[in-house]
């Protein structure tokens, strides 16, 4: 079980704020928020639900059901964001293009976005969608953290091998901008590490107060 921290307590109290089909409908751009992205059927909704101890994100046997940008409040200044999934979604091409347009607008114009959690099925890591998201985060300077979900579907040794391979590729192609871990929602594996990443982003240290600087005005003529 993860140790009790302010973030864990906040996650247990997470509440739905609103859904947005376009960036103009998003909540006020202030505070800190972390976005969760993943190819359809990667386990993104299950990961969100496990981390928040609640059924916030909608899970479905029909992949691609997240068709809006969904916002969940942890407190007045911190939010988690569930982004639309891509891949298997059986929706009209026009709707996919609508998602992409407004997702791009959200990712490039949201000042409060502090980090990106990218959920990948450990059996199918680094898809074209995954690489696109990693390249975007690398170019914009946004930190990314990869959850290799459904780790319980592989034997421990096999899962560790995939972890090492993905870590090697990510380090080579994206440097230290992205980190990687194993994760399993049903086994509650990897919660401690995931919470640590979220806490570092959502509780970023504030800049030192200006009044702490030495007063150089005294003694002047």
C-alpha positions as CSV (number, residue, x, y, z in Angstrom):
1,X,0.0,0.0,0.0
2,X,1.3,3.5,-0.8
3,X,2.3,5.6,2.2
4,X,-0.1,8.4,3.1
5,X,0.8,11.7,1.6
6,X,-1.2,14.9,0.9
7,X,-1.5,13.8,-2.7
8,X,-2.9,10.3,-1.9
9,X,-5.5,12.0,0.4
10,X,-6.4,14.4,-2.4
11,X,-6.7,11.6,-4.9
12,X,-9.1,9.8,-2.7
13,X,-11.4,12.9,-2.7
14,X,-11.1,13.6,-6.5
15,X,-14.3,14.9,-8.0
16,X,-15.4,15.4,-11.6
17,X,-15.4,19.1,-12.7
18,X,-16.5,19.1,-16.4
19,X,-16.0,17.8,-19.9
20,X,-14.8,19.9,-22.8
21,X,-15.1,19.2,-26.5
22,X,-12.9,22.2,-27.3
23,X,-10.3,24.1,-25.5
24,X,-12.5,27.2,-24.9
25,X,-14.6,25.0,-22.6
26,X,-11.8,24.0,-20.3
27,X,-11.7,25.2,-16.7
28,X,-9.7,28.4,-15.9
29,X,-6.0,27.9,-16.7
30,X,-4.5,28.3,-13.3
31,X,-2.8,26.1,-10.7
32,X,-1.4,22.7,-11.8
33,X,-2.8,19.8,-13.8
34,X,-1.5,16.5,-15.0
35,X,-2.9,15.0,-18.2
36,X,-3.3,11.2,-18.8
37,X,-3.1,10.0,-22.4
38,X,-3.0,6.6,-24.0
39,X,-3.9,4.7,-27.1
40,X,-7.4,3.2,-26.9
41,X,-7.5,0.0,-24.8
42,X,-4.1,0.8,-23.1
43,X,-5.6,0.8,-19.6
44,X,-5.7,4.6,-19.1
45,X,-9.1,4.7,-17.4
46,X,-8.3,1.8,-15.1
47,X,-5.0,3.5,-14.1
48,X,-6.8,6.8,-13.3
49,X,-9.5,4.9,-11.3
50,X,-6.8,3.0,-9.3
51,X,-4.8,6.1,-8.5
52,X,-7.9,8.0,-7.3
53,X,-9.6,5.1,-5.5
54,X,-12.7,6.0,-7.4
55,X,-14.5,5.2,-10.7
56,X,-13.8,8.7,-12.1
57,X,-12.8,7.6,-15.6
58,X,-15.3,5.5,-17.6
59,X,-14.0,2.1,-18.5
60,X,-15.6,0.1,-21.3
61,X,-15.2,-3.1,-23.3
62,X,-15.6,-0.8,-26.3
63,X,-12.2,1.0,-26.7
64,X,-12.2,4.7,-27.5
65,X,-15.2,5.8,-25.3
66,X,-13.3,8.8,-23.9
67,X,-14.4,11.3,-26.5
68,X,-14.0,14.5,-24.5
69,X,-11.3,16.2,-22.3
70,X,-12.4,15.3,-18.8
71,X,-11.3,17.3,-15.8
72,X,-11.2,16.1,-12.2
73,X,-10.4,18.3,-9.2
74,X,-8.0,17.3,-6.4
75,X,-8.3,20.7,-4.7
76,X,-8.8,24.3,-5.8
77,X,-5.4,24.4,-7.5
78,X,-4.7,20.9,-8.7
79,X,-6.5,18.7,-11.3
80,X,-6.1,15.4,-13.2
81,X,-7.2,15.4,-16.9
82,X,-8.4,12.4,-18.9
83,X,-7.6,12.9,-22.6
84,X,-9.3,11.2,-25.5
85,X,-7.9,7.9,-26.6
86,X,-6.9,7.0,-30.1
87,X,-6.5,3.7,-32.1
88,X,-9.4,1.4,-32.0
89,X,-12.2,4.0,-31.6
90,X,-14.9,3.2,-34.1
91,X,-16.0,6.8,-34.7
92,X,-16.4,8.9,-37.8
93,X,-13.2,10.4,-39.3
94,X,-14.6,13.9,-38.8
95,X,-15.0,13.3,-35.1
96,X,-11.4,12.0,-34.9
97,X,-10.2,15.2,-36.6
98,X,-12.2,17.3,-34.2
99,X,-10.5,15.5,-31.2
100,X,-7.1,16.0,-32.7
101,X,-7.6,19.7,-33.4
102,X,-8.7,20.5,-29.9
103,X,-6.3,18.1,-28.2
104,X,-3.5,19.8,-29.9
105,X,-4.9,23.2,-28.8
106,X,-5.1,22.0,-25.2
107,X,-1.6,20.5,-25.2
108,X,0.1,23.5,-26.8
109,X,-1.8,26.3,-25.0
110,X,-2.4,25.1,-21.5
111,X,-0.1,27.0,-19.1
112,X,-1.2,25.0,-16.0
113,X,-0.2,21.6,-17.6
114,X,2.6,20.4,-15.4
115,X,3.2,16.9,-16.8
116,X,1.9,14.1,-19.1
117,X,1.3,10.5,-18.0
118,X,1.4,8.3,-21.0
119,X,-0.3,4.9,-20.5
120,X,1.0,2.0,-22.7
121,X,-0.1,-1.6,-22.7
122,X,3.1,-3.4,-21.8
123,X,2.4,-6.0,-24.5
124,X,2.2,-3.3,-27.2
125,X,4.5,-0.4,-26.1
126,X,5.7,2.6,-28.2
127,X,2.9,2.7,-30.8
128,X,2.8,5.5,-33.3
129,X,0.5,7.4,-31.0
130,X,2.8,6.9,-28.0
131,X,5.8,8.2,-30.0
132,X,3.8,11.2,-31.3
133,X,3.0,12.1,-27.7
134,X,6.6,11.7,-26.5
135,X,7.9,13.7,-29.4
136,X,5.4,16.5,-28.6
137,X,6.4,16.5,-24.9
138,X,10.1,16.5,-25.8
139,X,9.7,19.5,-28.2
140,X,7.6,21.5,-25.7
141,X,9.8,20.7,-22.7
142,X,6.9,19.0,-20.8
143,X,8.0,16.1,-18.6
144,X,6.4,12.8,-19.4
145,X,6.0,9.6,-17.4
146,X,5.2,6.2,-18.9
147,X,3.0,3.7,-17.2
148,X,3.6,0.2,-18.7
149,X,0.1,-0.9,-17.8
150,X,-1.3,-4.5,-17.6
151,X,2.1,-5.6,-16.2
152,X,0.3,-8.5,-14.5
153,X,-0.4,-10.0,-18.0
154,X,3.3,-11.0,-18.3
155,X,5.6,-13.0,-16.0
156,X,7.7,-10.8,-13.8
157,X,10.9,-11.5,-15.7
158,X,9.3,-10.8,-19.1
159,X,7.8,-7.5,-17.7
160,X,11.2,-6.4,-16.4
161,X,12.7,-7.1,-19.8
162,X,10.1,-4.9,-21.5
163,X,10.7,-2.2,-18.9
164,X,14.4,-2.2,-19.6
165,X,14.0,-2.2,-23.4
166,X,11.5,0.7,-23.3
167,X,13.7,2.6,-20.8
168,X,16.7,2.2,-23.2
169,X,14.8,3.4,-26.2
170,X,13.2,6.3,-24.4
171,X,16.6,7.4,-22.9
172,X,18.2,7.2,-26.3
173,X,15.5,9.1,-28.2
174,X,14.1,11.5,-25.6
175,X,16.9,11.8,-23.0
176,X,15.9,12.3,-19.4
177,X,12.6,14.1,-20.3
178,X,10.6,10.9,-20.0
179,X,10.6,8.2,-17.2
180,X,9.2,4.7,-17.3
181,X,7.7,2.2,-14.8
182,X,5.7,-1.0,-14.5
183,X,2.0,-0.6,-13.6
184,X,-0.9,-2.9,-12.9
185,X,-4.3,-1.6,-11.9
186,X,-5.8,-4.9,-10.7
187,X,-2.7,-5.8,-8.7
188,X,-2.2,-2.2,-7.6
189,X,1.4,-2.5,-8.7
190,X,3.5,0.7,-9.1
191,X,1.2,3.0,-7.2
192,X,4.0,4.4,-5.0
193,X,6.2,5.3,-7.9
194,X,3.3,6.9,-9.8
195,X,2.2,8.9,-6.8
196,X,5.8,10.2,-6.5
197,X,5.9,11.5,-10.0
198,X,2.4,13.1,-9.7
199,X,3.4,14.8,-6.4
200,X,6.6,16.2,-7.9
201,X,4.5,17.9,-10.7
202,X,1.5,18.9,-8.7
203,X,3.4,20.3,-5.7
204,X,6.1,22.0,-7.6
205,X,8.2,24.3,-5.4
206,X,7.3,28.0,-5.7
207,X,9.9,30.6,-6.6
208,X,11.6,32.2,-3.6
209,X,9.9,35.3,-2.3
210,X,11.4,38.6,-3.5
211,X,11.6,39.9,0.0
212,X,14.2,37.3,0.8
213,X,16.7,39.1,-1.4
214,X,19.2,41.4,0.4
215,X,18.3,45.0,0.6
216,X,21.0,46.9,-1.3
217,X,19.4,50.3,-0.9
218,X,20.8,51.2,2.5
219,X,24.1,52.9,2.6
220,X,23.7,54.6,-0.8
221,X,24.3,58.3,-1.1
